[in-house]
Every structure is written in C-alpha cells, then in structure tokens.
C-alpha cells in the first residue's frame, strides 16, 4: 500500500515534469465565485489571455486570489494535467507547486515506509549502521 502511494506520487511528478515542457499562455484570472471543497473553497471564474484571443469561462484556479479579485495565471492548453480539466495556474504556482508537492509526497511516503519496515522488523539495517553496545557490568 505504501509503495502504491509512492508510485502514484512519482507518476504525478513525472506527468508534471512532462507538462513543464508545454507552452504556457499567460493571462488574467478573475474570480466569480468560490466553490466549497473539503479543504475550504476553490476559486472559479473567467480567464482571459494577455492578447485577448482566448477566454475561458467557468474555469478553476490552481492558486489563491482575494475574493472577487484577479491574479496573473497561465494556461497549458496541451498539458496532460490541464487538457480538459478546466484549470489555470497562478503565476507563482505554475512551475514550482505541481513539481515540488508530488516529489515531496513521494519522498515522504518512501521514508515513512522504510521507517515502518524497520519498526516492524521487515527490514534490517546493515551492521555498520547499527551502533555497537558496550557490555559493562
């Protein structure tokens, strides 16, 4: 199970790294309403490209904006994760967040799994990692 979670996070990281190679169309996202989610709310609104040629309505924002406010955001029309998902990414989140979060989650899951395997006795450290105990009586 732990390996499955790590595999999912690593897959997401690879997909996001592939998406990073896709072109970004920059524009402005304006929030129209906030849709309730388990973790608060998700901003939904209109995104208009800088050149005014592309307008996306009823699109979600991956990032944060003040209620009813606007924020610079990018769209990857040919990205694996973005294609058909109706989502734009806030400028500070488009390249860092999607790459760092899955990699950190995968690394954390792997470390946690190794610690549990040691704790449960399924994995043993090599002898040179285990400190020797002195036998003083």
C-alpha positions as CSV (number, residue, x, y, z in Angstrom):
1,X,0.0,0.0,0.0
2,X,2.8,2.4,0.9
3,X,4.5,1.5,-2.4
4,X,1.3,2.2,-4.2
5,X,1.1,5.7,-2.8
6,X,4.7,6.4,-3.6
7,X,4.1,5.2,-7.2
8,X,1.1,7.5,-7.6
9,X,3.0,10.5,-6.3
10,X,6.0,9.6,-8.6
11,X,3.7,9.3,-11.6
12,X,2.2,12.7,-10.9
13,X,5.6,14.2,-10.6
14,X,6.7,12.7,-14.0
15,X,3.5,13.9,-15.6
16,X,4.0,17.4,-14.2
17,X,7.7,17.4,-15.4
18,X,6.4,16.5,-18.9
19,X,3.8,19.3,-18.7
20,X,6.5,21.8,-17.8
21,X,7.8,21.4,-21.4
22,X,4.5,22.5,-22.9
23,X,3.9,26.2,-23.8
24,X,2.1,28.5,-21.4
25,X,-0.4,31.1,-22.5
26,X,-0.4,33.9,-19.9
27,X,-3.4,36.0,-18.9
28,X,-5.6,37.2,-16.0
29,X,-8.0,35.1,-13.9
30,X,-10.9,36.9,-12.3
31,X,-12.8,35.1,-9.5
32,X,-16.6,35.0,-9.9
33,X,-17.4,32.6,-7.1
34,X,-15.8,30.2,-4.7
35,X,-16.9,26.5,-4.8
36,X,-16.9,24.7,-1.5
37,X,-14.4,21.8,-1.1
38,X,-13.3,19.6,1.7
39,X,-10.3,22.0,2.3
40,X,-12.1,25.3,2.0
41,X,-13.0,26.6,-1.4
42,X,-11.9,26.6,-5.0
43,X,-11.9,29.8,-7.0
44,X,-13.9,29.6,-10.2
45,X,-14.1,32.4,-12.7
46,X,-13.0,33.8,-16.1
47,X,-9.6,33.7,-17.6
48,X,-8.6,36.0,-20.5
49,X,-5.2,35.7,-22.3
50,X,-3.0,38.8,-22.4
51,X,-3.6,39.2,-26.1
52,X,-7.4,38.9,-25.6
53,X,-7.7,36.0,-28.1
54,X,-8.5,33.3,-25.6
55,X,-11.3,33.5,-23.0
56,X,-12.1,30.6,-20.7
57,X,-15.2,30.8,-18.5
58,X,-16.2,28.7,-15.5
59,X,-12.5,27.7,-15.1
60,X,-10.9,26.8,-11.8
61,X,-7.7,28.5,-10.4
62,X,-4.8,26.4,-9.1
63,X,-3.6,29.0,-6.6
64,X,-5.0,31.8,-4.5
65,X,-6.8,35.1,-5.1
66,X,-8.6,37.6,-2.9
67,X,-12.4,37.2,-3.0
68,X,-13.7,38.7,-6.3
69,X,-10.1,39.7,-7.2
70,X,-7.8,39.0,-10.1
71,X,-4.5,37.3,-10.4
72,X,-2.0,36.6,-13.2
73,X,-2.4,33.0,-14.3
74,X,-1.2,30.6,-17.0
75,X,-2.9,28.0,-19.1
76,X,-1.2,25.0,-20.7
77,X,-3.7,24.1,-23.4
78,X,-1.7,21.0,-24.5
79,X,-0.6,19.8,-21.0
80,X,-1.5,16.3,-19.8
81,X,-2.9,17.5,-16.5
82,X,-4.6,20.6,-17.9
83,X,-6.1,19.2,-21.0
84,X,-9.9,19.0,-20.4
85,X,-9.6,19.8,-16.7
86,X,-10.7,23.5,-17.0
87,X,-7.9,24.8,-14.8
88,X,-5.4,27.7,-14.9
89,X,-2.4,28.1,-12.6
90,X,-1.5,31.2,-10.6
91,X,1.9,32.6,-11.7
92,X,3.8,31.5,-8.6
93,X,2.3,28.0,-8.7
94,X,2.5,27.0,-12.3
95,X,6.1,25.6,-12.3
96,X,7.0,25.1,-8.6
97,X,4.0,23.8,-6.8
98,X,3.0,20.9,-9.2
99,X,6.6,19.7,-9.3
100,X,7.6,20.1,-5.6
101,X,4.4,18.7,-4.0
102,X,4.3,15.3,-5.7
103,X,8.1,14.8,-5.3
104,X,8.0,15.7,-1.6
105,X,4.9,13.5,-1.1
106,X,6.7,10.6,-2.8
107,X,9.9,11.1,-0.8
108,X,8.0,11.4,2.4
109,X,6.0,8.2,1.7
110,X,9.1,6.3,0.8
111,X,10.9,7.5,4.0
112,X,7.8,6.7,6.1
113,X,7.5,3.2,4.5
114,X,11.2,2.5,5.2
115,X,10.8,3.6,8.9
116,X,7.8,1.3,9.3
117,X,9.6,-1.6,7.7
118,X,12.4,-1.1,10.2
119,X,10.0,-0.8,13.1
120,X,8.1,-3.9,12.1
121,X,11.3,-5.9,11.5
122,X,10.8,-6.4,7.8
123,X,14.0,-4.5,7.0
124,X,17.2,-4.6,8.9
125,X,20.0,-2.0,8.7
126,X,23.4,-3.3,7.7
127,X,25.7,-4.0,10.6
128,X,27.9,-0.9,10.0
129,X,24.8,1.4,10.6
130,X,23.9,-0.2,13.9
131,X,26.0,1.2,16.8
132,X,27.8,-1.4,18.9
133,X,26.8,-1.7,22.5
134,X,29.4,-1.9,25.1
135,X,28.9,-4.6,27.7
136,X,29.8,-3.1,31.0
137,X,28.8,-5.0,34.1
